[in-house]
Amino acid sequence: MRAATAWGRAWTFVLGAGMVATSLWVGTRTGDALGANHWLFGVLVALTFTAGVLVLGRLFVLLYRDASDDAPAPPPEPAVAPSVPRLGTSGTVAVQAVASLALVALTWSVLHYQPHVASWEAVDAYASDDVVDLERDEGHYVFVPREPGTDPAELVDRTVEGAPTPEQVATTGLLFYPGEHVDARAFARMLRPVAEAGYVVAVVTPPLGDPSLDPDQGAGLLDDLGVERWVVGGTDVGGQAAAELAAAHVGAGHVHGLLLLGSAPDVDLSDAPLAVLTLWGTQDGVVPPSRIASSRDVLPASTTWARLPGVNHADFGDFGHAPGDERSTVDRDAAREQIQATVLGWLDQVAAGTLPPAPDDAGEPTASPTGAPSDDG
């Protein structure tokens, strides 16, 4: 009996200490990302820390009682039958086991949902200046051009025929979903130039960093911010959420385009009146070319496919290495500039309504007879 009690006390200490240590480590590692993203993960970390402290507090109480039991006992008092039935030993063990499993699951969730923190370069871009104003709100942040529709840095050539007017640019916006478990600020450096070119850019901060938990989260912005034409987009799981949002709102006239960065949604949009741009990297190990190829049947025939040689999944943002990703063979800055130029040129066509149908198989990845991806174009 004493051995079983000792093992129980030891497990209680390991559990409580593990919860406290995990929450402190994750909280320290993520730093200000806790406050910059959805509040739910911060609550999860705080709950785990509090539960760990309570578990350790209960252990110390039990140890104090154990020490008191070793002292000479006073004369026993007459036994009084309990008025409420008590759990037997097996019932108590079952309750303790369930409670332990719940606390282990809570601790695991903190580790599982911890975000890939944005790099310092992305955090620096997550700010206001003379050209762009950063507006933060619950569930999203927005880059708003101080002079909507203008391009002070001339990031795009708008002197060519068919270029959008300032009014068309000012009333077109990009609503973006980050990838799974990624600090939403990690896309600030990639997307900020879109706002500097005159477009409103809104970035969703999903609950627990998982866009699949609430794909409709950005729907409330579709009637806001003075935007008439929205392009929704995202990377990996964020692209799936954006596709679901587009499918739900394209008929209402809110959504005119879909932007996919290293994403292969399975939502059937083949007949949707959408302009679609999908950028994919040949070194992407998270969403490899074979998965990109599988999305061909669910996207419109007019989809524009942009093949990015040497680009991996991490090149779509500033969040460090993505588990399972391949090694990029291009300079990170060059890759980002290529992505930005492609997105801006395409957005201008969406804003102006001059986007031509894309040629068949233009840059699309296809599967060889052996199932290995190969590139056309």
FENPEUR-V376009 format. One record per backbone hydrogen bond with DSSP energy under -0.5 kcal/mol. CO is the residue of the C=O (numbers start at 1). NH is the residue of the N-H. E is the energy in kcal/mol with one decimal. If there is no record, write none. Layout:
co=CO nh=NH e=E
co=CO nh=NH e=E
//
This chain:
co=1 nh=5 e=-2.3
co=2 nh=6 e=-2.3
co=3 nh=7 e=-2.4
co=4 nh=8 e=-2.2
co=5 nh=9 e=-2.4
co=6 nh=10 e=-2.4
co=7 nh=11 e=-2.5
co=8 nh=12 e=-2.2
co=9 nh=13 e=-2.2
co=10 nh=14 e=-2.5
co=11 nh=15 e=-2.8
co=12 nh=16 e=-2.6
co=13 nh=17 e=-2.9
co=14 nh=18 e=-2.3
co=15 nh=19 e=-2.2
co=16 nh=20 e=-2.3
co=17 nh=21 e=-2.9
co=18 nh=22 e=-2.6
co=19 nh=23 e=-2.2
co=20 nh=24 e=-2.3
co=21 nh=25 e=-2.6
co=22 nh=26 e=-2.8
co=23 nh=27 e=-2.3
co=24 nh=28 e=-2.3
co=25 nh=29 e=-2.6
co=26 nh=30 e=-2.7
co=27 nh=31 e=-1.6
co=30 nh=33 e=-2.2
co=31 nh=34 e=-1.6
co=32 nh=36 e=-1.5
co=33 nh=37 e=-1.2
co=38 nh=41 e=-0.9
co=38 nh=42 e=-0.6
co=39 nh=43 e=-1.9
co=40 nh=44 e=-2.1
co=41 nh=45 e=-2.3
co=42 nh=46 e=-2.4
co=43 nh=47 e=-2.8
co=44 nh=48 e=-2.1
co=45 nh=49 e=-2.3
co=46 nh=50 e=-2.6
co=47 nh=51 e=-2.6
co=48 nh=52 e=-2.3
co=49 nh=53 e=-2.3
co=50 nh=54 e=-2.2
co=51 nh=55 e=-2.3
co=52 nh=56 e=-2.4
co=53 nh=57 e=-2.5
co=54 nh=58 e=-2.5
co=55 nh=59 e=-2.1
co=56 nh=60 e=-2.2
co=57 nh=61 e=-1.9
co=58 nh=62 e=-2.4
co=59 nh=63 e=-2.7
co=60 nh=64 e=-2.2
co=61 nh=65 e=-2.3
co=62 nh=66 e=-2.5
co=63 nh=67 e=-2.1
co=64 nh=68 e=-2.0
co=65 nh=69 e=-2.1
co=66 nh=70 e=-0.8
co=67 nh=70 e=-0.6
co=68 nh=71 e=-1.3
co=88 nh=92 e=-2.4
co=89 nh=93 e=-2.4
co=90 nh=94 e=-2.1
co=91 nh=95 e=-2.2
co=92 nh=96 e=-2.4
co=93 nh=97 e=-2.4
co=94 nh=98 e=-2.4
co=95 nh=99 e=-2.5
co=96 nh=100 e=-2.4
co=97 nh=101 e=-2.4
co=98 nh=102 e=-2.3
co=99 nh=103 e=-2.2
co=100 nh=104 e=-2.5
co=101 nh=105 e=-2.5
co=102 nh=106 e=-1.9
co=103 nh=107 e=-2.2
co=104 nh=108 e=-2.7
co=105 nh=109 e=-2.2
co=106 nh=110 e=-1.3
co=107 nh=111 e=-1.6
co=108 nh=112 e=-2.9
co=109 nh=113 e=-2.6
co=110 nh=114 e=-0.6
co=115 nh=117 e=-0.8
co=116 nh=183 e=-2.4
co=119 nh=123 e=-2.2
co=120 nh=124 e=-2.3
co=121 nh=125 e=-1.3
co=122 nh=126 e=-0.8
co=123 nh=126 e=-0.6
co=125 nh=127 e=-1.9
co=131 nh=146 e=-2.8
co=132 nh=129 e=-2.9
co=133 nh=135 e=-0.6
co=133 nh=144 e=-3.0
co=134 nh=136 e=-0.5
co=135 nh=142 e=-2.9
co=137 nh=140 e=-1.7
co=139 nh=205 e=-2.2
co=140 nh=137 e=-2.3
co=141 nh=203 e=-3.2
co=142 nh=135 e=-2.9
co=142 nh=144 e=-0.7
co=143 nh=145 e=-0.5
co=143 nh=201 e=-2.3
co=144 nh=133 e=-2.9
co=145 nh=148 e=-0.6
co=147 nh=150 e=-1.9
co=151 nh=154 e=-2.0
co=156 nh=158 e=-1.0
co=160 nh=163 e=-1.6
co=165 nh=169 e=-2.2
co=166 nh=170 e=-2.5
co=167 nh=171 e=-1.2
co=169 nh=172 e=-1.6
co=171 nh=228 e=-2.2
co=171 nh=229 e=-2.4
co=172 nh=200 e=-1.2
co=173 nh=231 e=-2.7
co=174 nh=176 e=-0.6
co=174 nh=202 e=-3.0
co=175 nh=233 e=-2.6
co=176 nh=204 e=-2.7
co=177 nh=235 e=-1.3
co=179 nh=182 e=-1.2
co=181 nh=116 e=-2.5
co=183 nh=186 e=-2.4
co=184 nh=187 e=-1.3
co=185 nh=188 e=-2.0
co=186 nh=318 e=-1.7
co=187 nh=191 e=-2.3
co=188 nh=192 e=-2.3
co=189 nh=193 e=-0.5
co=191 nh=194 e=-1.2
co=191 nh=195 e=-1.1
co=192 nh=195 e=-0.7
co=192 nh=196 e=-2.2
co=193 nh=197 e=-1.3
co=194 nh=199 e=-1.8
co=195 nh=198 e=-1.9
co=198 nh=149 e=-1.7
co=200 nh=174 e=-2.7
co=201 nh=143 e=-3.3
co=202 nh=176 e=-3.1
co=203 nh=141 e=-2.2
co=204 nh=178 e=-0.6
co=204 nh=206 e=-0.6
co=206 nh=209 e=-1.9
co=207 nh=210 e=-1.9
co=209 nh=181 e=-3.9
co=209 nh=211 e=-0.6
co=210 nh=213 e=-1.7
co=211 nh=214 e=-0.9
co=214 nh=217 e=-2.0
co=215 nh=218 e=-0.5
co=216 nh=219 e=-1.8
co=217 nh=220 e=-0.6
co=218 nh=221 e=-1.7
co=219 nh=222 e=-1.3
co=221 nh=224 e=-1.9
co=224 nh=227 e=-1.3
co=228 nh=230 e=-0.5
co=229 nh=173 e=-2.5
co=230 nh=256 e=-3.2
co=230 nh=257 e=-1.3
co=231 nh=175 e=-2.9
co=232 nh=259 e=-2.5
co=233 nh=177 e=-2.5
co=234 nh=261 e=-2.4
co=235 nh=238 e=-2.4
co=236 nh=239 e=-0.8
co=236 nh=240 e=-1.3
co=237 nh=241 e=-2.1
co=238 nh=242 e=-2.3
co=239 nh=243 e=-2.2
co=240 nh=244 e=-2.1
co=241 nh=245 e=-2.3
co=242 nh=246 e=-2.6
co=243 nh=247 e=-2.5
co=244 nh=248 e=-1.6
co=245 nh=249 e=-1.4
co=246 nh=250 e=-2.2
co=249 nh=252 e=-0.6
co=249 nh=254 e=-1.1
co=249 nh=255 e=-0.8
co=250 nh=253 e=-1.3
co=254 nh=230 e=-2.1
co=254 nh=256 e=-0.5
co=256 nh=275 e=-2.1
co=257 nh=232 e=-2.3
co=258 nh=260 e=-0.5
co=258 nh=277 e=-2.4
co=259 nh=234 e=-1.7
co=259 nh=261 e=-0.5
co=260 nh=262 e=-0.6
co=260 nh=279 e=-3.1
co=261 nh=236 e=-0.8
co=262 nh=236 e=-0.9
co=267 nh=269 e=-0.9
co=269 nh=272 e=-1.6
co=270 nh=301 e=-0.5
co=272 nh=274 e=-2.4
co=274 nh=276 e=-0.5
co=275 nh=258 e=-2.7
co=276 nh=304 e=-3.1
co=277 nh=260 e=-3.0
co=278 nh=306 e=-2.6
co=279 nh=262 e=-3.0
co=280 nh=308 e=-2.5
co=281 nh=284 e=-1.4
co=283 nh=285 e=-0.6
co=283 nh=326 e=-1.0
co=288 nh=291 e=-1.2
co=288 nh=292 e=-1.8
co=289 nh=293 e=-2.6
co=290 nh=294 e=-1.1
co=291 nh=295 e=-0.7
co=292 nh=295 e=-1.4
co=293 nh=296 e=-1.5
co=295 nh=298 e=-1.0
co=295 nh=299 e=-0.7
co=296 nh=299 e=-0.8
co=298 nh=269 e=-3.4
co=300 nh=303 e=-1.8
co=303 nh=305 e=-0.6
co=304 nh=278 e=-2.6
co=304 nh=306 e=-0.5
co=305 nh=307 e=-0.6
co=306 nh=280 e=-2.3
co=307 nh=309 e=-0.6
co=308 nh=282 e=-1.7
co=308 nh=311 e=-1.6
co=310 nh=329 e=-2.3
co=310 nh=330 e=-0.6
co=311 nh=283 e=-2.2
co=312 nh=315 e=-0.8
co=313 nh=316 e=-1.8
co=314 nh=317 e=-1.4
co=318 nh=119 e=-2.1
co=321 nh=323 e=-0.5
co=322 nh=325 e=-2.5
co=331 nh=335 e=-2.5
co=332 nh=336 e=-2.5
co=333 nh=337 e=-2.4
co=334 nh=338 e=-2.1
co=335 nh=339 e=-2.3
co=336 nh=340 e=-2.8
co=337 nh=341 e=-2.4
co=338 nh=342 e=-2.1
co=339 nh=343 e=-2.6
co=340 nh=344 e=-2.7
co=341 nh=345 e=-2.2
co=342 nh=346 e=-1.9
co=343 nh=347 e=-2.8
co=344 nh=348 e=-2.2
co=345 nh=349 e=-1.2
co=346 nh=350 e=-2.1
co=347 nh=351 e=-3.0
co=348 nh=352 e=-2.1
co=349 nh=353 e=-1.1
co=349 nh=354 e=-1.9
co=349 nh=355 e=-0.8
co=359 nh=362 e=-1.5
co=361 nh=363 e=-1.3
co=362 nh=305 e=-0.6
co=364 nh=376 e=-1.5
co=366 nh=374 e=-2.7
co=368 nh=371 e=-2.4
co=372 nh=368 e=-2.7
co=374 nh=366 e=-2.4
//
